[in-house]
């Protein structure tokens, strides 16, 4: 199972990077891509080496919310299920 990176704090991403044998600064780069640049894939993370992006794709995922269902009540209230 791939490790979901969305929702992880910078310290958690740092721990993840260190477990992969990466320097701590890689966690800051990944954090920036997820939370500041809203990257949807590792391929978008162009300041990471290509081989690292491939490795991340194999072991991790960037989980984005996906709309599963929307319900509109008679009064116009909308309910979303992600």
Phi, psi and omega in degrees: 000137181282147178279122176284128182264334178296136181094349178277142177282170178300316177299324178292320177293325177296316177299317178300313180298316180296323177297330177276358181082019181265154174292153185301329183295339177296326178297321178296320178296313180297317179302315180298317180295322182285314190260338180256323184255356176054045179297139179260347180211162178290333179299331179289342185279073191290347176271003173261143178300148183303319181293328177290320178298321177295315179299316179297320178299326181286327188248349186220170176214154174257103183277118176251148177294140177233134180289120179264327183197145174229135180237133178247121179281169180301327181276002177096356178296136179249135177241134182243138173243120180253000000 
